[in-house]
Amino acid sequence: MKTPEEILKDNGFTLAAEIDRQALLGAFLSEMEKGLGGEESSLMMIPAYVGVNGKIPEGAKAIVLDAGGTNFRGGIVTIPPAIEEKCNQPMPGTKGEVDVEAFYGAFAGEVKRLEGKATVEKIGWCFSYPAEATADLDARLVRWTKNIEAPGIVGQYVGKELLARTGAKGIAVVNDTVATLLAAKATEGDKTYSSYIGFILGTGTNTAYVEKNKNILKMPDLDPDGSMIINAESGSFDKSPDSTFDKAVDSKSGNPGFGKLEKKIAGAYLGSLGLEIYKTAAKEGLFSAKAAASILGLGSLETMDFDNFCASWKMPGRENVLDAIFAEPADAEVARRLGVPVFERAAVLTAVQLAAFVIKSGEGTDASAPVAINADGSTYYKTRAIAFADTVCRELDEMLVKARNIHYTVTPRVDDAPMVGAGIAAML
């Protein structure tokens, strides 16, 4: 009978210890260069038209809106980072189709509630749906996701439309990853950062970083002495090796062929990946007959249950299907030997992409001015199967500090980072 490790290896799953970090780093950097040059690449490298220069004065306040899921939020972002007057409301279009006026009316009403309570007259709007950023810090909606029903908004410049319905002097529209990067500035205080990276790893994943204009070859008319944030759409990186299990998860997803890296590291997919591995192992005879029959009959697996099982942790008030299926100690041991490597690989792949962005920034050569990484998302912070964030930092130390004498720091976690970052976009 094969061992769990042999099952993984025979199906092309690369264990964390065997991942060629340097080769992947090179592939990531190559895809970034191609994307910046307008060549075919798995990384879109979308210019955000937002810079990071300038200090945010203490005491500054800005009205902020945050739309990206089934709810939207409004509030006042203050520096040092805090959020006042926060209010959650249903996202227009989540409870049935809405027209243009009803859609913008909900946001305009929130702006009206907050008027007079901010020192910055420009609104910051974190708008996390597929949209094209513009040079005047607006965004044109390309399509809705998350079942929003507001067809009249598609194709519109959402900032311009909202401004026309409020008394605000201006608006800065950014997506959640760009906003997460900007939120790192709120942690600066008297520290000096040479550059910034925003990273999200939750249900999905994405990364943004600051690039010199002269390197954005697909936009030759930019001021070569300037810089701007690039939204990389890094979850689409497709040069890491695919196992049989990865291919199965991809083929059964709603967007086969896209988001290859995201499907190896993000919370929406890790449970499905674990289930594919368990089913293969069951067919190979690694589990008892009872456990094999149960796992082969399982239709889906939540990442939370997969993670908690691999961590041998029982969530109060939540029944874990894997605890019941792998109730026998021998089955549980095999299942964890098959499962934990999924999280270990995800941590290494996460570190490789972050290292690539730090290197591409061209900064961090002075230890007193590191590149600041602001990380957000439940998979990064709440994974239990391994010490995920610590593992990522150990990998970064090896790839950056020891190998290249490039310095980074992971900033203190910023609560409500997208809202804080949208406020900073307005203040800058």
MIKE-837936 format. One record per residue (C-alpha): residue in three letters; x, y negated, z negated. Coordinates in steps of 0.2 Angstrom, whole numbers, plus 5000, padded with zeros to 4 digits. Layout:
BEGIN
ALAXYZ;...
This chain:
BEGIN
MET500050005000;LYS500649835004;THR501049704991;PRO500149534990;GLU501649444997;GLU501749565011;ILE499949535016;LEU500349345016;LYS501949375026;ASP501149495039;ASN499849365043;GLY501049225046;PHE500849135029;THR502449045025;LEU502749045006;ALA503248884998;ALA505048944995;GLU505248985014;ILE504548825021;ASP505948735032;ARG505748565025;GLN507048475036;ALA506248545052;LEU504548495047;LEU505148325042;GLY505948305059;ALA504348355067;PHE503348235057;LEU504448085061;SER504448135079;GLU502548135079;MET502547965070;GLU503647885083;LYS502647955098;GLY501047885090;LEU501847715087;GLY502447715105;GLY500747755113;GLU501247935118;GLU500248095115;SER500348135097;SER499348225083;LEU499548065073;MET498547915079;MET499547785069;ILE498247655069;PRO498747475066;ALA497747395052;TYR498247215055;VAL498547195036;GLY500247155028;VAL500847165011;ASN501847005009;GLY501446884995;LYS501146894976;ILE499446904969;PRO499146774956;GLU498546834939;GLY496746784936;ALA496246794954;LYS494546864957;ALA493646924973;ILE492046994978;VAL492247174984;LEU491047304993;ASP491547484994;ALA490547595007;GLY491147765011;GLY489947905005;THR488147924999;ASN488247764988;PHE489047594990;ARG489747484976;GLY489947304973;GLY490947214960;ILE492247084956;VAL494047134957;THR495247044945;ILE497147034943;PRO497847124933;PRO496747264941;ALA495047274934;ILE493247284940;GLU491847174933;GLU490047174937;LYS490147344946;CYS488547414952;ASN488147574962;GLN486747584975;PRO486247714988;MET487047685004;PRO485847615017;GLY485347755029;THR485547905017;LYS483747915013;GLY483047895031;GLU483447785046;VAL483647605043;ASP483747465056;VAL485147325057;GLU484247205046;ALA483947325032;PHE485747395033;TYR486647225031;GLY485247155020;ALA485747285006;PHE487547225007;ALA487147035008;GLY486047054993;GLU487547124983;VAL488546974989;LYS487246854983;ARG487146944966;LEU489046914964;GLU489146734972;GLY489946604960;LYS490846744950;ALA492446754961;THR493946624964;VAL494246704981;GLU493046654994;LYS493346795006;ILE492446965003;GLY493447125003;TRP492547265011;CYS493247445010;PHE492247525024;SER492747715026;TYR491947775041;PRO492747795058;ALA493047615064;GLU494247515075;ALA495247385065;THR495447215073;ALA496747075072;ASP495446965062;LEU495247105049;ASP493547155055;ALA493047335060;ARG492047405074;LEU491047555069;VAL491347705081;ARG490247825074;TRP489347875057;THR489848025046;LYS489148095030;ASN487348095038;ILE487147905038;GLU485647855049;ALA485847675055;PRO486147695074;GLY485947515077;ILE487647475068;VAL488647585079;GLY489747475090;GLN489547325080;TYR490947225071;VAL490247255053;GLY491247105045;LYS490546975058;GLU488747045055;LEU488847035037;LEU489646865036;ALA488246795047;ARG487046845033;THR488046775018;GLY488846615013;ALA490546685012;LYS492046595020;GLY492846755027;ILE492946945025;ALA494347075026;VAL493747255031;VAL494947395027;ASN494747585026;ASP495047685010;THR496847735013;VAL497447555018;ALA496547495002;THR497347624992;LEU499047564998;LEU498647384994;ALA498047434977;ALA499947474973;LYS500247294973;ALA499147274958;THR500347384948;GLU501847274953;GLY501947154938;ASP503747104936;LYS504347254946;THR505047254963;TYR504447374977;SER505247374994;SER503747445002;TYR502147534999;ILE501247695004;GLY499447735001;PHE498947925000;ILE497348014997;LEU497148194994;GLY495448244988;THR494048324999;GLY495148265014;THR496848185016;ASN497648035024;THR499147915022;ALA499547735026;TYR501247645026;VAL502047485031;GLU502947475047;LYS503947345055;ASN503147265070;LYS504647295081;ASN504347485080;ILE502547475085;LEU502947495103;LYS501247515109;MET500847335104;PRO502347235112;ASP501547065109;LEU501747075090;ASP502946955081;PRO504447065080;ASP504946995063;GLY503347045055;SER502647205048;MET500947285045;ILE500047435037;ILE499847585049;ASN498447705045;ALA499247865051;GLU497747985050;SER499048105044;GLY497848245041;SER497848275059;PHE499748325060;ASP499748495069;LYS501648545069;SER501648655053;PRO501448845056;ASP499748915057;SER499449085048;THR498049205053;PHE497049135039;ASP497248955044;LYS496648995062;ALA495149075054;VAL494748925043;ASP494948805058;SER493948905070;LYS492448915058;SER492548725054;GLY491548585061;ASN492948515071;PRO494048665077;GLY495748605083;PHE495748445073;GLY496348405056;LYS497648545055;LEU498648485040;GLU497048435031;LYS496448605032;LYS498048675023;ILE498048545009;ALA496348465006;GLY494948514994;ALA493648545007;TYR494648685014;LEU495748775001;GLY494248884995;SER493848945012;LEU495748985015;GLY495749084999;LEU494249185004;GLU495049225021;ILE496549295012;TYR495549394999;LYS494449475013;THR496049525023;ALA496749595007;ALA495149685003;LYS495149775020;GLU497049825017;GLY496449915001;LEU497349794988;PHE495749784977;SER494649914969;ALA493249974979;LYS491949874969;ALA492949714970;ALA493249734988;ALA491449764992;SER491049604982;ILE492349494990;LEU491849555008;GLY490049515005;LEU490449334998;GLY489849205011;SER490849055004;LEU492049004990;GLU492148834982;THR493948764980;MET493548724962;ASP493148904958;PHE494648964968;ASP495748844959;ASN495048874941;PHE495249064944;CYS497049054950;ALA497348944934;SER496549074923;TRP495448934917;LYS493548944913;MET492548784916;PRO491348754902;GLY489548774909;ARG490148844926;GLU490049024931;ASN491549064942;VAL491049204955;LEU492949254956;ASP492949294937;ALA491549424940;ILE492249494956;PHE493949514949;ALA493449564932;GLU494749714931;PRO496449654926;ALA497349734940;ASP496149654953;ALA496449484945;GLU498249494945;VAL498349534964;ALA497049404967;ARG498149274958;ARG499749324967;LEU498749294984;GLY497949134978;VAL499249034969;PRO500449024985;VAL499048934994;PHE499248784981;GLU501148794981;ARG501148785000;ALA499948634999;ALA501048544987;VAL502648564998;LEU501648515014;THR501048355004;ALA502848314999;VAL503548335017;GLN502248215024;LEU502548085010;ALA504448105012;ALA504248065031;PHE503247905027;VAL504547845014;ILE505947885027;LYS505047795041;SER504747645031;GLY506647615031;GLU506547555013;GLY507047624996;THR508947614998;ASP509147524982;ALA508547614966;SER507947444959;ALA506747424973;PRO505947594977;VAL504547624989;ALA502947634979;ILE501747774982;ASN499947754976;ALA499047924976;ASP497247944974;GLY496048094975;SER495548244965;THR496548374973;TYR498148284970;TYR497748244952;LYS496548384946;THR497248544954;ARG497548674940;ALA498248824948;ILE499948734948;ALA500648564941;PHE500248494959;ALA500848314956;ASP502348364947;THR502848494961;VAL502648354974;CYS503748244964;ARG505148374962;GLU505048404981;LEU505248224984;ASP506648204973;GLU507548344983;MET507148275000;LEU507348094997;VAL508448054981;LYS509648194982;ALA509748225001;ARG509648045007;ASN509847924992;ILE508147854996;HIS507147804981;TYR505247804978;THR504047794963;VAL502347854961;THR501347704953;PRO500247724938;ARG498547784944;VAL497447644949;ASP495647674944;ASP494447634959;ALA495947604970;PRO494847574986;MET493947434977;VAL495547354970;GLY496447374987;ALA494947294996;GLY495047144984;ILE496847124987;ALA496547125006;ALA495446975003;MET496646894991;LEU498146915004;
